[in-house]
Amino acid sequence: MTDDTRNINADLHCHSRYSDGRLEPAELVRRARDNGVDLLAITDHDELGGLDEAIAAAAELDLPFVPGVEVSVTWGGETIHIVGLLVDHRHPELVAGLEQTRAGRDLRAREMGRSLAAAGIPDTYDGALRHVGNPALVSRTHFARHLVERGVCRQVSDVFRRYLVEGKPGYVAHSWARLADAVGWIRAAGGVAVLAHPGRYPLGAVARRALFEEFRSAGGGALEVLSASHDAGQSRELGRAAIDLGLMASRGSDFHAPGESRIDLGDLPNLPAELTPVWQDWPEARAAAERRALSLPASGGKP
C-alpha cells in the first residue's frame, strides 16, 4: 500500500433518504465529490435500496465508490451498529437478513407515537412519516426532526436527550439482529464488517473489550476509529484497541444532513500512520489514489 493510498480521503459511513439522511443518494455522492472525498461508501440503516442510484451517480462523476450498509444489532441490551463495506448489495443472504431486521420498525414507530402522546405530544407518528424517504424505515431521527419542526425542541440532539433515549418518554426498546448474524450476512455478501462508532456506546471498559472480542471472533474486520461521535482521546484509544486486536481501522463522518450532522462529508482527519486502513487492498482505493494524483480534483483528509 502506498502512502498516497493510505492518505486518501475515504468517507465510509453516511446516510441517504433511504434511511435517516435527508439527501437523495445522488445528492450525497455529489456533495462528497464537491467536498474532496476520494472514496465513498453510503451505509443506510438496514437498507440497500439507494445503492443502485449511488453507484450510477458515482460512475458519472468518476468518484470511486463501494456499496455499504449499517446493520442494527442488539448486544448486551444495547443497540450496536455494524457497517458492511464492499458488499454485494443483491446477495440473497444479506437481503433476507436485512428484511428480517426491518420487520419490526413500523410497530416500534407506532408505539413511540403512543408513548409521546401519553406524554402530551400527540400525532407524532404521522408527523414523523412526513420526514421519511423510505416508509419501511421510520426511525427516531424522523421523530426528532418532526419535534424540532413543531418547536418542541430547538435541535435534533435536544429531542434525543429529552425524549428518545432509555428512561424518557418516546423511547421504545427493540430487539435487532444478533451480532454474529449481522457479521455473517456481510461476509456472505463478500464484504468486510466494521464496528461503527464504538466510542458512542454506553459500555464500561470490560463490556467494551468483550464486544470487541466477540466482534473479532464472529469475523469482524475493522473498528471505526475516526467518527463524528469520537473525540481525539477516544480515537486514540480505539486505534490502540485495533492494533491490540489485530483489526483494521476505518473512518466515516456518519453524515446525515447539512446543518444537522456534527461533521460534513470528507472532514475527518487522516488515520494515524500505525493503523491499517480497511481499504488497504481495495481496487477502488487504488483508483482513488490514482485519481487524486491526477488532481481530479486534488483532495485529502484533514491533517
N, C-alpha and C positions, 0 to 999 in steps of 0.2 A: 504494500500500500504506500503510495507516495504521500508526501506532506500535503500536496495540493488536494488529494482525495480526502485526507484526514480533515482538512480545514474547510471543506465545502460547507456552505450554509444550508444544512439539512434541517427541515422542519417536518417532523414525522408524527405530529399529533395535532389535529384540528378538526372542526366540525362544520357541516353544512346544514341547510334547512331540512335535510333528510333525517336529522335527529334534532339537536337543540341549538344549532347555529342559526344565524339569520340570513346568510348569503347562500345563493344557489351554488352548486359545485363549480360551474364555470366561472362565476364571480370570484370564488375563493381561489381558484387557480390563477386568475388574472391578478388578484391582489398580491398573491405570493410572488409571482413573477415581477410585478412592479416594485415589491419590497426587497428584491435582491435574493430571494430564495433560489438555491441551486438544485435542490432535490426535495420534492414534496410528497407527503402522504396525507390523504384525507381519511379520518378514522371515526366515522359516525358510530354512535352508540347502538350496538346490536343490529346494525343495518348496513346493507351493501348496495342499496338501490341507487345511490348517486354516483357510483363509481364509473359507469359507462360514460356519463356526461363529463366527468372529470378527466377521464383518460382521453376523450376526444379533444377537450379543451387544451389539455397539456400538450398533446401532439401538435395541435395547431399553433401553439405558442412556443414550441420547441423547448418545453420545460420537462426535464426528467421527472418521472412520477412513478410511485409504487402504490398499488392498491392496499388499503388498510381497513381496519375495523377496531372498535373498542368494545370488548365483551364485559358485561356486568356479571360479577361473581359475588357470592356470599361466602365469607371466610371468617370464622371466629366471631360470628354475629355482626360483622361489619361488611359494608359494600365495598368491594375491591374492583379495580378495573384492570383488565389485561388488554393491551394493544397488540393486534396482529398485523404484521407488516409483510409486504411482498406475498400476499395471499392470492390464490386463485379464487376470485370472488364468485365463481359459479360452481365451486366444488360442492357436491351434494351433502357431504357430512357437515361442512361449515354452514351451508344454507339451512339445513334442517335444525342444527343446534341453535342457530340464531332465531329461527321461527319459534322454537320452544321457549327460548328466553324471553321473547317479546310477548308471549301469550298472556301474561298476567298484567301487562302495563295499563290497559284501559280500566280493569277492575280497580287497580290501585288508584288511578287518577280520579275515578268517581268517588272512592272512599275519601281521598284527600279533599274533594269538594264538599262532601258531607261534614267532614271534620272542621273545615274552615267555616262552613255555615253555622255549625254549633257554636263556634267562637264569635259569631256576629258578623261574618263576612260572607254573604250569600252569593250564589251564581258564579262561583269561581271556576267550576269545571267548564261551563260554556265560554267563559272569558278566556280561559287557557287555550281552548280549541282555536280561538281566533289567531293565536300566535303559532300554531302548529303547521309545519310544512308537510308532515307525514302523519296522518291520523292514527297510524299504528304505534306511534311513539310520542305519547303525551308524557312530558317529564316535569319534574319540579321546576326546571328553568322556565317552562312555559307558564306555570302558575305564578312564578316570581315576576315575570315580565308583565302579566296582567295586573298584579297587585301594585306594581310601580305605575302602570298606566292609570289605575284608579286613584292613585295618590295615597294608598295605604302606607307605602314606604317610599323613600326617595330613590333608592337604587336596589338592584337585584341582590347584592350581598346582604343588605339590611333585611330583605324578606327571608332569606335563608336563615339568618341568625334569629329572627323573631318568630318564625312560623314553620319552617320546613325541615328542621333538624330534630333528632330524637328528643322527646320530652316537651315539644312545643306543639300547639295546635296546627294541624295540617300535615304533620309527619305521619306516614303510614309505612310500617315495615313491610318488606317484600323479600321473598327468597328467590335469588337469582341462580345462575349456573354454578356448578361445582368447579373449583379451581382446576382440577385435573381434566375435567371435561373441556373447559374453555381452551386450555393449552393444547389438548388433544385435537380439537377441531381446527385450530390454527395450524398445527403441524401437519395434519392430514391434508390441508389445503396448500401445503408447500411453503408455509410462512414461518416467520420467527416470532415467538411470543415475548413481549416486553411488559414488565410490571410498571404500569403507569403511575406517575407522581407518587412514589412510595412515601415521601415525606408528609403527605397530606393526611394519612390515615391515623386515627387516634389510638395508636398502639404503643405500649411500653417497649423497652429495649428487648426483652425476652420474646414477646409476641412478634415483634418486627423481625427478629432473627429467625423465628420459626416460620414465618410467612416466606421469607427469602429462601430458606432451605427447602420448604415444600414446593415452592415455585420452581426452583432448580431441579429438584427430584422429578417433577412432573414433565420436565423437558423445556422449561423456560430458558430463554437465551440471553436476555438483557434487562438491565434496570434503566428506567428513565431518570437519568442523573440530573439533567437540566430541564426545568419546567417552570412555568409561571407560578406554580404552587410552592416552589422551593426558594428559600433564601440561600445566600452564599454558603453558610455553615452547613445547611442540610445537603447541599450539592456536594460539598467536600466529603461529608460523612458517607453519602451514597456512593461516591466514587471509590472510597476505601472499601466499602462493602462489596462492590462489583469486583474489584481486584481480588479480595479475600475469597470470594465465592467462585471465581473463575468465570464471571459473567461479562458480557459486552455491555457497552453503555449507549444510551440513546438520548436524543434531545427533541423537545417538542413544545411549542408555545401553548398548546391547548386552547387555541384561539377559537372564539365563538362569534364575536360580533364587534364591529367598530364601536369604540366608545364604551364597551361593556367588558371586554377582556383586559386582564392586567398587562399582558404583553402582546404586541402585534406580531403577525407572521414575520418570521425571519429575524426577530430582535433579541434572540438569546446569544450569550457568549459562546465561544468555541469550547469544545470538550477539552479538558486537561490532557496534556500530551501523553501521560502514562496510561490512559484508558484506551480500550479497543473499541472503536466505533462499530455499532451494529451493522453499518453499511459497508464494512471494510472490503467484502468480496463481491459486492453487487455490480453487475454491468451498468446499472443506472447511475451508480456513484462515479464510475469511470467516465461515463458520458457527461455527467455534471461537471467533473473536473476539467475535461477537455473543453466543454462549452465555456466554462469560466476562464480558462487560459486564453481562449479566443476573444474574450471580452464581449460576450453576447448575452447579457452585459457583464461587466466585472462586478463581483459581489463577494460576500463572505460574512462569516459570523462576526459579531462584535468582539473586540479584544477584552 
